[in-house]
């Protein structure tokens, strides 16, 4: 379900008009999160760490209203529920897009995710289709080979796009904790640095086991 936002009462209407006119309306930042507890929990449960923190991230994004807003034909809609479109690697070093449905329950999410990962790995090409290109998704990717401190995305300025883009870097040990870089890019007509901060706070809480896994 989605609700149309009324521009007449929306506090961001002027921000929307201003930033929507930019050639590149997205902005992004990179921050580090502590994933010590999350990694240990994933190991104990015997589940993929990637899927564990992907679930934490998607749940955290639901807590921030601005991460559920999308621009569609000049209007802004707020979705009740958003999903993940993650890039999934294959043994031949290509990747394909996926559609992973959001579930509050971690076990249900992992079942859905593993089925989609299997489908990607037994396919070829990008898998750009109606499901993976839905507006009610967050675009996810992981770069586990690199401890990055910055990240940019390839974008077509002619293709309508307002979905947040979240990327995860290599995990590493520092001072007895396991840390990971997270890149967050959002459409400035819909969100500001404050909202990215809210997401990162919620993500850290989820990784720490506060508010559900």
N, C-alpha and C positions, 0 to 999 in steps of 0.2 A: 504494500500500500504506500501511496505517496500523497502529500498534501501540497497544493499550490500556495506559495507564499504571497501574501498581499503586499505589493510594493508600497501602498499608501501608508501602511503601519510598520513596515520592516525598517529597523534602525540602520541597516546596511545598504539601503537603496542608493544613496549617493556614492558609497564605496563601490557598489556593484557597477554603476554607470561609469565611474572613473576608470576602474581597473579592467573592465570588459573591453575598453577601447585600446588596450595595450596590445602590441604585437606579441609580446610574451608576458601573459598575465600570471604565470606560475612563479612562485618563489619557494626556496627550500633552505633547509639547514640540516646539519649533521650533529648528533649528540650521542653520548655513550650511555648504555644502560648496564646495570649489574644483573647478570643472568646466572649467578652462582646457584641460587636456590632452584630456579627453573630447570637448569641442566640436571641437577641432582634428582629432582622430582621426575623428569622425563626418563632418566635412567632407571629409577625405582619402578616406574610404571611400565617400563619396557616399550616406550613409544618413541617415535622420531622426535628429536629435539626441534627440528625445523617445524614440524606440525604443531608441536607444543607451543612454541613462541608465536607461530602464525595465528593460532587460536587466541592466545593472549592479546595479540595486537588487534585482531578483528573485534574482539570483545571490548577492548579499550576504545576503539574508534566509535563504537556504538554509544559510548558515554558522551561523546562530543557532538552536539547537534550539527555543527558546521561541517563535520566530516560526512554527514549523511545528506547534505544538500547537493543538488546537481542543476546545471543550467541546461534547459531543453527548449530549443526554439525561442530563445530570448526570455523565457520565463524561468523562475527558480522553484524547484520542488524539493521538499524534504521527505526522504524515505524513512519508513519505520524500521526497515531491515536492509542491511547491505551485506554483500558477499565478497569473496576473494577471487580475483583473477590473477593467479600467480604464474610466473614463467617456470616451467618444469624442464629440467635437463634430461637428455637422452644419452645412452652409451656412446653414440656417434658424435657427441659434443654439439649437437644442435639442440634447440629447445622448442617447446610449443606452449601456447597459452592454455590456461585451464579455467574452469569455472568450478569453484568449491563453495558449496552452500554453507551459509552460517548456521551453526547450531550452538545453543548455550551449553549443552553438555559436551565435554571434551571427547568422550568415547564416540558419540554420534558424529562429531565433526571429523574425527580421524577415519572412521569408516567411509564417510563420503569423500574425504580427501584422498585416501588410498585408492579408491575406485577410479577417481579422476586421474591420479598420477599414473595408474596402470594404463588407462586409455591413452594418455599422452605418450607414454613410452612405447606403445604399440601402434603409433601413428607416425606420419611424416608431415613436414611443413609446419607452418605457424599455428594452424588451427584457429584462425581468426574467423569467428562465426557469431551467430546471434547470441549465444550464451556468453562467450568470452568477451564480447564487445558490449555487453549490457551496460547501461549507465549506472545501475545500482551496485557497482563493485568498487573495490579499491584495487589498484594495480600494484601487485607485489612482485619483488624479485629478491634473490639472495646472491651475494658475491662472496662465498665462503673462502675464496682463495686470497682475498685482499683485506688488509686492515686499513680501510680507506678513511680519509679525513674530509673528503669532499666527493660529490657525485653529481653529474648532470645527466639529463635524459634526452634521447632523440625524440623530437616532436615535429609533427606537421601542423603548421599554423593554420592550414586550410581545413583541417578536420576538427569539428566541434569536440571538445574534451574538457571536462571539469572534474574528473575523478582524481582523488588524492593518489600519490605514488609513493610507496614506502619500500625501501630497500634495506637489507640487512648485510652487514659485513662479517669479516672473519672474527671468531671468538678468540680471546687471548687471556692469559693470566696476568694479573697485576695486583701486587700486595695481598695475595691470598684470595683474591676474588676473580671470577670469570667475567669478562666484560665484552661488549659487542657494540659496534657502531651502528647507528640507525639513521638513515637518510629519509627525511619527510619533505615532500613537495606538494604544495596545495595551490589551488586557484585563489589569487588574492581578492577577487571579487566576492568570494565566499568565506574566506577565513584569513586571520592575521596571525602574527607570531604568538600572540596570547593563546590562540586555540591550538596551535601546534604544541605549545607548552602544556596545555591541559591534556592533550593526547599522550605526551611522553610521561607525564605524571601518572596517568591512568595505566599506561603500559607497564611502568615500573611496579605499580601496585600489583598488577596481575602477575608479573614475573615473580614477585615476592610472595605470591599466594594469598594476597589480600583482595577480597571481593570475588573470589572464585577463580578456578584455573581456566 
